[in-house]
Amino acid sequence: MSGIRCTQCGTTGLEPGFVEDLGQGARGYSRWIAGALERGVFGGAKRMGRPRWQIDAHRCPKCGHLEMFAVRPA
């Protein structure tokens, strides 16, 4: 994905990174989960049986815009 172009300003060569999650019980990174958000009895998101995808984020060095992509974990 090194040839990604910023959708805001058109700059190429976006900087790779990831979205950090430091919430309670977090593993340190965010994930994309398929389907609309459904809340369980205690208010948390229902995730059982849903595929989870890693989120790759790329930052534009010129305007700072983030481009995010959901990719299958290795």
PyMOL Python script that loads the backbone (N, CA, C, O; Angstrom):
from pymol import cmd

cmd.read_pdbstr("""\
ATOM      1  N   MET A   1       0.817  -1.202   0.000  1.00  0.00           N
ATOM      2  CA  MET A   1       0.000   0.000   0.000  1.00  0.00           C
ATOM      3  C   MET A   1       0.857   1.262   0.000  1.00  0.00           C
ATOM      4  O   MET A   1       0.370   2.321   0.395  1.00  0.00           O
ATOM      5  N   SER A   2       2.097   1.188  -0.422  1.00  0.00           N
ATOM      6  CA  SER A   2       2.982   2.345  -0.367  1.00  0.00           C
ATOM      7  C   SER A   2       2.583   3.459  -1.325  1.00  0.00           C
ATOM      8  O   SER A   2       2.991   4.606  -1.143  1.00  0.00           O
ATOM      9  N   GLY A   3       1.787   3.135  -2.351  1.00  0.00           N
ATOM     10  CA  GLY A   3       1.373   4.145  -3.324  1.00  0.00           C
ATOM     11  C   GLY A   3       0.040   4.789  -3.000  1.00  0.00           C
ATOM     12  O   GLY A   3      -0.624   5.312  -3.895  1.00  0.00           O
ATOM     13  N   ILE A   4      -0.366   4.761  -1.742  1.00  0.00           N
ATOM     14  CA  ILE A   4      -1.662   5.329  -1.363  1.00  0.00           C
ATOM     15  C   ILE A   4      -1.633   6.837  -1.540  1.00  0.00           C
ATOM     16  O   ILE A   4      -0.664   7.500  -1.170  1.00  0.00           O
ATOM     17  N   ARG A   5      -2.702   7.368  -2.110  1.00  0.00           N
ATOM     18  CA  ARG A   5      -2.834   8.808  -2.336  1.00  0.00           C
ATOM     19  C   ARG A   5      -3.855   9.360  -1.346  1.00  0.00           C
ATOM     20  O   ARG A   5      -4.909   8.759  -1.135  1.00  0.00           O
ATOM     21  N   CYS A   6      -3.544  10.497  -0.743  1.00  0.00           N
ATOM     22  CA  CYS A   6      -4.450  11.159   0.191  1.00  0.00           C
ATOM     23  C   CYS A   6      -5.706  11.605  -0.551  1.00  0.00           C
ATOM     24  O   CYS A   6      -5.613  12.267  -1.585  1.00  0.00           O
ATOM     25  N   THR A   7      -6.866  11.252  -0.037  1.00  0.00           N
ATOM     26  CA  THR A   7      -8.122  11.632  -0.687  1.00  0.00           C
ATOM     27  C   THR A   7      -8.487  13.093  -0.437  1.00  0.00           C
ATOM     28  O   THR A   7      -9.430  13.605  -1.041  1.00  0.00           O
ATOM     29  N   GLN A   8      -7.752  13.770   0.446  1.00  0.00           N
ATOM     30  CA  GLN A   8      -8.039  15.182   0.728  1.00  0.00           C
ATOM     31  C   GLN A   8      -7.189  16.130  -0.113  1.00  0.00           C
ATOM     32  O   GLN A   8      -7.708  17.086  -0.690  1.00  0.00           O
ATOM     33  N   CYS A   9      -5.871  15.865  -0.184  1.00  0.00           N
ATOM     34  CA  CYS A   9      -4.991  16.808  -0.891  1.00  0.00           C
ATOM     35  C   CYS A   9      -4.240  16.195  -2.069  1.00  0.00           C
ATOM     36  O   CYS A   9      -3.596  16.919  -2.827  1.00  0.00           O
ATOM     37  N   GLY A  10      -4.311  14.861  -2.239  1.00  0.00           N
ATOM     38  CA  GLY A  10      -3.680  14.204  -3.380  1.00  0.00           C
ATOM     39  C   GLY A  10      -2.226  13.810  -3.183  1.00  0.00           C
ATOM     40  O   GLY A  10      -1.623  13.248  -4.098  1.00  0.00           O
ATOM     41  N   THR A  11      -1.647  14.082  -2.034  1.00  0.00           N
ATOM     42  CA  THR A  11      -0.253  13.728  -1.763  1.00  0.00           C
ATOM     43  C   THR A  11      -0.093  12.207  -1.755  1.00  0.00           C
ATOM     44  O   THR A  11      -0.968  11.492  -1.267  1.00  0.00           O
ATOM     45  N   THR A  12       1.028  11.713  -2.297  1.00  0.00           N
ATOM     46  CA  THR A  12       1.332  10.273  -2.234  1.00  0.00           C
ATOM     47  C   THR A  12       2.397  10.032  -1.167  1.00  0.00           C
ATOM     48  O   THR A  12       3.031  10.972  -0.688  1.00  0.00           O
ATOM     49  N   GLY A  13       2.585   8.774  -0.802  1.00  0.00           N
ATOM     50  CA  GLY A  13       3.597   8.423   0.190  1.00  0.00           C
ATOM     51  C   GLY A  13       3.107   8.651   1.610  1.00  0.00           C
ATOM     52  O   GLY A  13       3.789   9.287   2.413  1.00  0.00           O
ATOM     53  N   LEU A  14       1.920   8.129   1.921  1.00  0.00           N
ATOM     54  CA  LEU A  14       1.372   8.288   3.257  1.00  0.00           C
ATOM     55  C   LEU A  14       2.153   7.458   4.271  1.00  0.00           C
ATOM     56  O   LEU A  14       2.672   6.391   3.945  1.00  0.00           O
ATOM     57  N   GLU A  15       2.231   7.957   5.496  1.00  0.00           N
ATOM     58  CA  GLU A  15       2.971   7.300   6.574  1.00  0.00           C
ATOM     59  C   GLU A  15       2.113   6.225   7.236  1.00  0.00           C
ATOM     60  O   GLU A  15       1.019   6.534   7.709  1.00  0.00           O
ATOM     61  N   PRO A  16       2.578   4.954   7.286  1.00  0.00           N
ATOM     62  CA  PRO A  16       1.785   3.889   7.909  1.00  0.00           C
ATOM     63  C   PRO A  16       1.779   4.007   9.431  1.00  0.00           C
ATOM     64  O   PRO A  16       2.718   4.526  10.035  1.00  0.00           O
ATOM     65  N   GLY A  17       0.703   3.514  10.033  1.00  0.00           N
ATOM     66  CA  GLY A  17       0.582   3.507  11.487  1.00  0.00           C
ATOM     67  C   GLY A  17      -0.629   2.687  11.899  1.00  0.00           C
ATOM     68  O   GLY A  17      -1.143   1.896  11.108  1.00  0.00           O
ATOM     69  N   PHE A  18      -1.095   2.874  13.149  1.00  0.00           N
ATOM     70  CA  PHE A  18      -2.279   2.167  13.625  1.00  0.00           C
ATOM     71  C   PHE A  18      -3.013   3.044  14.619  1.00  0.00           C
ATOM     72  O   PHE A  18      -2.458   4.020  15.123  1.00  0.00           O
ATOM     73  N   VAL A  19      -4.270   2.697  14.902  1.00  0.00           N
ATOM     74  CA  VAL A  19      -5.100   3.432  15.853  1.00  0.00           C
ATOM     75  C   VAL A  19      -4.990   2.727  17.201  1.00  0.00           C
ATOM     76  O   VAL A  19      -5.331   1.550  17.319  1.00  0.00           O
ATOM     77  N   GLU A  20      -4.515   3.446  18.214  1.00  0.00           N
ATOM     78  CA  GLU A  20      -4.316   2.866  19.540  1.00  0.00           C
ATOM     79  C   GLU A  20      -5.614   2.892  20.340  1.00  0.00           C
ATOM     80  O   GLU A  20      -6.419   3.812  20.205  1.00  0.00           O
ATOM     81  N   ASP A  21      -5.805   1.880  21.166  1.00  0.00           N
ATOM     82  CA  ASP A  21      -6.970   1.807  22.050  1.00  0.00           C
ATOM     83  C   ASP A  21      -6.470   1.455  23.443  1.00  0.00           C
ATOM     84  O   ASP A  21      -5.930   0.370  23.660  1.00  0.00           O
ATOM     85  N   LEU A  22      -6.651   2.372  24.383  1.00  0.00           N
ATOM     86  CA  LEU A  22      -6.191   2.141  25.749  1.00  0.00           C
ATOM     87  C   LEU A  22      -7.345   1.970  26.724  1.00  0.00           C
ATOM     88  O   LEU A  22      -7.169   2.129  27.932  1.00  0.00           O
ATOM     89  N   GLY A  23      -8.527   1.646  26.205  1.00  0.00           N
ATOM     90  CA  GLY A  23      -9.702   1.462  27.058  1.00  0.00           C
ATOM     91  C   GLY A  23      -9.580   0.237  27.953  1.00  0.00           C
ATOM     92  O   GLY A  23      -8.657  -0.564  27.804  1.00  0.00           O
ATOM     93  N   GLN A  24     -10.498   0.102  28.863  1.00  0.00           N
ATOM     94  CA  GLN A  24     -10.499  -1.008  29.806  1.00  0.00           C
ATOM     95  C   GLN A  24     -10.538  -2.338  29.059  1.00  0.00           C
ATOM     96  O   GLN A  24     -11.426  -2.568  28.238  1.00  0.00           O
ATOM     97  N   GLY A  25      -9.593  -3.197  29.341  1.00  0.00           N
ATOM     98  CA  GLY A  25      -9.535  -4.514  28.711  1.00  0.00           C
ATOM     99  C   GLY A  25      -9.015  -4.491  27.280  1.00  0.00           C
ATOM    100  O   GLY A  25      -9.049  -5.518  26.602  1.00  0.00           O
ATOM    101  N   ALA A  26      -8.535  -3.345  26.805  1.00  0.00           N
ATOM    102  CA  ALA A  26      -8.057  -3.228  25.422  1.00  0.00           C
ATOM    103  C   ALA A  26      -6.724  -3.944  25.248  1.00  0.00           C
ATOM    104  O   ALA A  26      -5.948  -4.083  26.193  1.00  0.00           O
ATOM    105  N   ARG A  27      -6.478  -4.391  24.035  1.00  0.00           N
ATOM    106  CA  ARG A  27      -5.207  -5.037  23.703  1.00  0.00           C
ATOM    107  C   ARG A  27      -4.190  -4.035  23.173  1.00  0.00           C
ATOM    108  O   ARG A  27      -3.072  -4.417  22.826  1.00  0.00           O
ATOM    109  N   GLY A  28      -4.560  -2.762  23.107  1.00  0.00           N
ATOM    110  CA  GLY A  28      -3.636  -1.734  22.654  1.00  0.00           C
ATOM    111  C   GLY A  28      -3.870  -1.270  21.229  1.00  0.00           C
ATOM    112  O   GLY A  28      -3.247  -0.306  20.784  1.00  0.00           O
ATOM    113  N   TYR A  29      -4.756  -1.936  20.509  1.00  0.00           N
ATOM    114  CA  TYR A  29      -5.050  -1.532  19.135  1.00  0.00           C
ATOM    115  C   TYR A  29      -6.543  -1.711  18.885  1.00  0.00           C
ATOM    116  O   TYR A  29      -7.197  -2.524  19.537  1.00  0.00           O
ATOM    117  N   SER A  30      -7.069  -0.955  17.948  1.00  0.00           N
ATOM    118  CA  SER A  30      -8.490  -1.038  17.598  1.00  0.00           C
ATOM    119  C   SER A  30      -8.703  -2.067  16.503  1.00  0.00           C
ATOM    120  O   SER A  30      -7.773  -2.405  15.771  1.00  0.00           O
ATOM    121  N   ARG A  31      -9.928  -2.566  16.391  1.00  0.00           N
ATOM    122  CA  ARG A  31     -10.284  -3.508  15.337  1.00  0.00           C
ATOM    123  C   ARG A  31     -11.612  -3.088  14.733  1.00  0.00           C
ATOM    124  O   ARG A  31     -12.425  -2.436  15.387  1.00  0.00           O
ATOM    125  N   TRP A  32     -11.825  -3.468  13.473  1.00  0.00           N
ATOM    126  CA  TRP A  32     -13.094  -3.240  12.798  1.00  0.00           C
ATOM    127  C   TRP A  32     -13.880  -4.539  12.900  1.00  0.00           C
ATOM    128  O   TRP A  32     -13.348  -5.616  12.630  1.00  0.00           O
ATOM    129  N   ILE A  33     -15.167  -4.434  13.294  1.00  0.00           N
ATOM    130  CA  ILE A  33     -16.025  -5.610  13.437  1.00  0.00           C
ATOM    131  C   ILE A  33     -17.231  -5.440  12.519  1.00  0.00           C
ATOM    132  O   ILE A  33     -17.892  -4.402  12.545  1.00  0.00           O
ATOM    133  N   ALA A  34     -17.514  -6.447  11.713  1.00  0.00           N
ATOM    134  CA  ALA A  34     -18.592  -6.380  10.720  1.00  0.00           C
ATOM    135  C   ALA A  34     -19.961  -6.266  11.395  1.00  0.00           C
ATOM    136  O   ALA A  34     -20.175  -6.802  12.483  1.00  0.00           O
ATOM    137  N   GLY A  35     -20.874  -5.566  10.741  1.00  0.00           N
ATOM    138  CA  GLY A  35     -22.256  -5.452  11.213  1.00  0.00           C
ATOM    139  C   GLY A  35     -22.501  -4.200  12.036  1.00  0.00           C
ATOM    140  O   GLY A  35     -21.570  -3.575  12.544  1.00  0.00           O
ATOM    141  N   ALA A  36     -23.763  -3.851  12.154  1.00  0.00           N
ATOM    142  CA  ALA A  36     -24.159  -2.685  12.938  1.00  0.00           C
ATOM    143  C   ALA A  36     -23.896  -2.935  14.419  1.00  0.00           C
ATOM    144  O   ALA A  36     -23.921  -4.079  14.872  1.00  0.00           O
ATOM    145  N   LEU A  37     -23.645  -1.867  15.171  1.00  0.00           N
ATOM    146  CA  LEU A  37     -23.410  -1.964  16.607  1.00  0.00           C
ATOM    147  C   LEU A  37     -24.676  -2.417  17.317  1.00  0.00           C
ATOM    148  O   LEU A  37     -25.732  -1.798  17.180  1.00  0.00           O
ATOM    149  N   GLU A  38     -24.564  -3.496  18.073  1.00  0.00           N
ATOM    150  CA  GLU A  38     -25.644  -3.982  18.927  1.00  0.00           C
ATOM    151  C   GLU A  38     -25.078  -4.039  20.339  1.00  0.00           C
ATOM    152  O   GLU A  38     -23.967  -4.523  20.554  1.00  0.00           O
ATOM    153  N   ARG A  39     -25.850  -3.542  21.297  1.00  0.00           N
ATOM    154  CA  ARG A  39     -25.386  -3.529  22.683  1.00  0.00           C
ATOM    155  C   ARG A  39     -25.979  -4.702  23.457  1.00  0.00           C
ATOM    156  O   ARG A  39     -27.135  -5.077  23.262  1.00  0.00           O
ATOM    157  N   GLY A  40     -25.160  -5.270  24.339  1.00  0.00           N
ATOM    158  CA  GLY A  40     -25.599  -6.360  25.193  1.00  0.00           C
ATOM    159  C   GLY A  40     -26.326  -5.833  26.425  1.00  0.00           C
ATOM    160  O   GLY A  40     -26.577  -4.634  26.542  1.00  0.00           O
ATOM    161  N   VAL A  41     -26.653  -6.714  27.319  1.00  0.00           N
ATOM    162  CA  VAL A  41     -27.404  -6.392  28.536  1.00  0.00           C
ATOM    163  C   VAL A  41     -26.692  -5.329  29.378  1.00  0.00           C
ATOM    164  O   VAL A  41     -27.346  -4.463  29.959  1.00  0.00           O
ATOM    165  N   PHE A  42     -25.369  -5.388  29.449  1.00  0.00           N
ATOM    166  CA  PHE A  42     -24.608  -4.464  30.287  1.00  0.00           C
ATOM    167  C   PHE A  42     -24.075  -3.258  29.507  1.00  0.00           C
ATOM    168  O   PHE A  42     -23.254  -2.506  30.033  1.00  0.00           O
ATOM    169  N   GLY A  43     -24.523  -3.062  28.272  1.00  0.00           N
ATOM    170  CA  GLY A  43     -24.156  -1.894  27.484  1.00  0.00           C
ATOM    171  C   GLY A  43     -22.956  -2.048  26.576  1.00  0.00           C
ATOM    172  O   GLY A  43     -22.686  -1.167  25.760  1.00  0.00           O
ATOM    173  N   GLY A  44     -22.229  -3.148  26.699  1.00  0.00           N
ATOM    174  CA  GLY A  44     -21.077  -3.379  25.836  1.00  0.00           C
ATOM    175  C   GLY A  44     -21.506  -3.850  24.458  1.00  0.00           C
ATOM    176  O   GLY A  44     -22.638  -4.296  24.267  1.00  0.00           O
ATOM    177  N   ALA A  45     -20.603  -3.749  23.507  1.00  0.00           N
ATOM    178  CA  ALA A  45     -20.897  -4.171  22.141  1.00  0.00           C
ATOM    179  C   ALA A  45     -20.941  -5.693  22.032  1.00  0.00           C
ATOM    180  O   ALA A  45     -20.090  -6.384  22.592  1.00  0.00           O
ATOM    181  N   LYS A  46     -21.932  -6.211  21.311  1.00  0.00           N
ATOM    182  CA  LYS A  46     -22.003  -7.651  21.036  1.00  0.00           C
ATOM    183  C   LYS A  46     -21.008  -7.970  19.921  1.00  0.00           C
ATOM    184  O   LYS A  46     -21.087  -7.409  18.828  1.00  0.00           O
ATOM    185  N   ARG A  47     -20.064  -8.882  20.211  1.00  0.00           N
ATOM    186  CA  ARG A  47     -19.021  -9.209  19.243  1.00  0.00           C
ATOM    187  C   ARG A  47     -18.948 -10.690  18.924  1.00  0.00           C
ATOM    188  O   ARG A  47     -18.276 -11.073  17.966  1.00  0.00           O
ATOM    189  N   MET A  48     -19.609 -11.523  19.686  1.00  0.00           N
ATOM    190  CA  MET A  48     -19.492 -12.973  19.527  1.00  0.00           C
ATOM    191  C   MET A  48     -19.858 -13.424  18.109  1.00  0.00           C
ATOM    192  O   MET A  48     -20.904 -13.049  17.578  1.00  0.00           O
ATOM    193  N   GLY A  49     -18.989 -14.227  17.511  1.00  0.00           N
ATOM    194  CA  GLY A  49     -19.242 -14.794  16.200  1.00  0.00           C
ATOM    195  C   GLY A  49     -19.017 -13.853  15.031  1.00  0.00           C
ATOM    196  O   GLY A  49     -19.229 -14.239  13.881  1.00  0.00           O
ATOM    197  N   ARG A  50     -18.599 -12.642  15.297  1.00  0.00           N
ATOM    198  CA  ARG A  50     -18.355 -11.683  14.218  1.00  0.00           C
ATOM    199  C   ARG A  50     -16.867 -11.643  13.875  1.00  0.00           C
ATOM    200  O   ARG A  50     -16.020 -11.682  14.767  1.00  0.00           O
ATOM    201  N   PRO A  51     -16.552 -11.568  12.586  1.00  0.00           N
ATOM    202  CA  PRO A  51     -15.132 -11.476  12.220  1.00  0.00           C
ATOM    203  C   PRO A  51     -14.555 -10.135  12.666  1.00  0.00           C
ATOM    204  O   PRO A  51     -15.233  -9.109  12.627  1.00  0.00           O
ATOM    205  N   ARG A  52     -13.304 -10.162  13.084  1.00  0.00           N
ATOM    206  CA  ARG A  52     -12.599  -8.953  13.512  1.00  0.00           C
ATOM    207  C   ARG A  52     -11.459  -8.696  12.533  1.00  0.00           C
ATOM    208  O   ARG A  52     -10.728  -9.615  12.163  1.00  0.00           O
ATOM    209  N   TRP A  53     -11.313  -7.447  12.121  1.00  0.00           N
ATOM    210  CA  TRP A  53     -10.292  -7.074  11.156  1.00  0.00           C
ATOM    211  C   TRP A  53      -9.363  -6.038  11.779  1.00  0.00           C
ATOM    212  O   TRP A  53      -9.802  -5.153  12.514  1.00  0.00           O
ATOM    213  N   GLN A  54      -8.094  -6.160  11.479  1.00  0.00           N
ATOM    214  CA  GLN A  54      -7.102  -5.185  11.921  1.00  0.00           C
ATOM    215  C   GLN A  54      -7.338  -3.870  11.171  1.00  0.00           C
ATOM    216  O   GLN A  54      -7.722  -3.884  10.001  1.00  0.00           O
ATOM    217  N   ILE A  55      -7.113  -2.746  11.832  1.00  0.00           N
ATOM    218  CA  ILE A  55      -7.233  -1.442  11.185  1.00  0.00           C
ATOM    219  C   ILE A  55      -5.839  -0.898  10.921  1.00  0.00           C
ATOM    220  O   ILE A  55      -5.075  -0.672  11.859  1.00  0.00           O
ATOM    221  N   ASP A  56      -5.501  -0.687   9.660  1.00  0.00           N
ATOM    222  CA  ASP A  56      -4.255  -0.016   9.284  1.00  0.00           C
ATOM    223  C   ASP A  56      -4.595   1.436   8.982  1.00  0.00           C
ATOM    224  O   ASP A  56      -5.518   1.719   8.218  1.00  0.00           O
ATOM    225  N   ALA A  57      -3.856   2.343   9.576  1.00  0.00           N
ATOM    226  CA  ALA A  57      -4.081   3.767   9.359  1.00  0.00           C
ATOM    227  C   ALA A  57      -2.853   4.366   8.672  1.00  0.00           C
ATOM    228  O   ALA A  57      -1.721   3.997   8.984  1.00  0.00           O
ATOM    229  N   HIS A  58      -3.079   5.279   7.747  1.00  0.00           N
ATOM    230  CA  HIS A  58      -1.999   5.958   7.039  1.00  0.00           C
ATOM    231  C   HIS A  58      -2.244   7.460   7.138  1.00  0.00           C
ATOM    232  O   HIS A  58      -3.338   7.939   6.841  1.00  0.00           O
ATOM    233  N   ARG A  59      -1.206   8.209   7.563  1.00  0.00           N
ATOM    234  CA  ARG A  59      -1.318   9.651   7.766  1.00  0.00           C
ATOM    235  C   ARG A  59      -0.629  10.409   6.644  1.00  0.00           C
ATOM    236  O   ARG A  59       0.493  10.088   6.250  1.00  0.00           O
ATOM    237  N   CYS A  60      -1.321  11.418   6.138  1.00  0.00           N
ATOM    238  CA  CYS A  60      -0.742  12.268   5.103  1.00  0.00           C
ATOM    239  C   CYS A  60       0.271  13.216   5.749  1.00  0.00           C
ATOM    240  O   CYS A  60      -0.065  13.927   6.696  1.00  0.00           O
ATOM    241  N   PRO A  61       1.519  13.232   5.240  1.00  0.00           N
ATOM    242  CA  PRO A  61       2.528  14.115   5.827  1.00  0.00           C
ATOM    243  C   PRO A  61       2.280  15.598   5.526  1.00  0.00           C
ATOM    244  O   PRO A  61       2.842  16.471   6.188  1.00  0.00           O
ATOM    245  N   LYS A  62       1.445  15.875   4.537  1.00  0.00           N
ATOM    246  CA  LYS A  62       1.193  17.270   4.159  1.00  0.00           C
ATOM    247  C   LYS A  62       0.020  17.871   4.933  1.00  0.00           C
ATOM    248  O   LYS A  62       0.156  18.950   5.509  1.00  0.00           O
ATOM    249  N   CYS A  63      -1.134  17.188   4.955  1.00  0.00           N
ATOM    250  CA  CYS A  63      -2.337  17.782   5.574  1.00  0.00           C
ATOM    251  C   CYS A  63      -2.773  17.076   6.856  1.00  0.00           C
ATOM    252  O   CYS A  63      -3.652  17.577   7.558  1.00  0.00           O
ATOM    253  N   GLY A  64      -2.168  15.904   7.185  1.00  0.00           N
ATOM    254  CA  GLY A  64      -2.498  15.192   8.410  1.00  0.00           C
ATOM    255  C   GLY A  64      -3.731  14.302   8.329  1.00  0.00           C
ATOM    256  O   GLY A  64      -4.085  13.650   9.311  1.00  0.00           O
ATOM    257  N   HIS A  65      -4.384  14.267   7.185  1.00  0.00           N
ATOM    258  CA  HIS A  65      -5.585  13.433   7.011  1.00  0.00           C
ATOM    259  C   HIS A  65      -5.230  11.964   7.221  1.00  0.00           C
ATOM    260  O   HIS A  65      -4.161  11.517   6.805  1.00  0.00           O
ATOM    261  N   LEU A  66      -6.136  11.199   7.874  1.00  0.00           N
ATOM    262  CA  LEU A  66      -5.934   9.765   8.065  1.00  0.00           C
ATOM    263  C   LEU A  66      -6.771   8.973   7.073  1.00  0.00           C
ATOM    264  O   LEU A  66      -7.954   9.251   6.880  1.00  0.00           O
ATOM    265  N   GLU A  67      -6.154   7.996   6.453  1.00  0.00           N
ATOM    266  CA  GLU A  67      -6.835   7.027   5.606  1.00  0.00           C
ATOM    267  C   GLU A  67      -6.769   5.713   6.362  1.00  0.00           C
ATOM    268  O   GLU A  67      -5.681   5.277   6.737  1.00  0.00           O
ATOM    269  N   MET A  68      -7.912   5.068   6.596  1.00  0.00           N
ATOM    270  CA  MET A  68      -7.932   3.811   7.342  1.00  0.00           C
ATOM    271  C   MET A  68      -8.467   2.680   6.482  1.00  0.00           C
ATOM    272  O   MET A  68      -9.391   2.862   5.689  1.00  0.00           O
ATOM    273  N   PHE A  69      -7.856   1.485   6.658  1.00  0.00           N
ATOM    274  CA  PHE A  69      -8.209   0.312   5.891  1.00  0.00           C
ATOM    275  C   PHE A  69      -8.382  -0.867   6.834  1.00  0.00           C
ATOM    276  O   PHE A  69      -7.552  -1.072   7.719  1.00  0.00           O
ATOM    277  N   ALA A  70      -9.443  -1.645   6.664  1.00  0.00           N
ATOM    278  CA  ALA A  70      -9.648  -2.857   7.438  1.00  0.00           C
ATOM    279  C   ALA A  70      -9.011  -4.008   6.678  1.00  0.00           C
ATOM    280  O   ALA A  70      -9.386  -4.294   5.540  1.00  0.00           O
ATOM    281  N   VAL A  71      -8.047  -4.668   7.310  1.00  0.00           N
ATOM    282  CA  VAL A  71      -7.321  -5.769   6.673  1.00  0.00           C
ATOM    283  C   VAL A  71      -7.403  -7.015   7.541  1.00  0.00           C
ATOM    284  O   VAL A  71      -7.466  -6.930   8.768  1.00  0.00           O
ATOM    285  N   ARG A  72      -7.403  -8.166   6.894  1.00  0.00           N
ATOM    286  CA  ARG A  72      -7.430  -9.422   7.649  1.00  0.00           C
ATOM    287  C   ARG A  72      -6.129  -9.557   8.415  1.00  0.00           C
ATOM    288  O   ARG A  72      -5.055  -9.311   7.866  1.00  0.00           O
ATOM    289  N   PRO A  73      -6.216  -9.949   9.693  1.00  0.00           N
ATOM    290  CA  PRO A  73      -4.981 -10.155  10.455  1.00  0.00           C
ATOM    291  C   PRO A  73      -4.164 -11.303   9.885  1.00  0.00           C
ATOM    292  O   PRO A  73      -4.709 -12.264   9.341  1.00  0.00           O
ATOM    293  N   ALA A  74      -2.859 -11.190  10.016  1.00  0.00           N
ATOM    294  CA  ALA A  74      -1.954 -12.211   9.460  1.00  0.00           C
ATOM    295  C   ALA A  74      -2.096 -13.541  10.157  1.00  0.00           C
ATOM    296  O   ALA A  74      -1.406 -14.499   9.806  1.00  0.00           O
TER     297      ALA A  74
END
""", "prot")
cmd.dss("prot")
cmd.show_as("cartoon", "prot")
cmd.util.cbc("prot")
cmd.orient("prot")
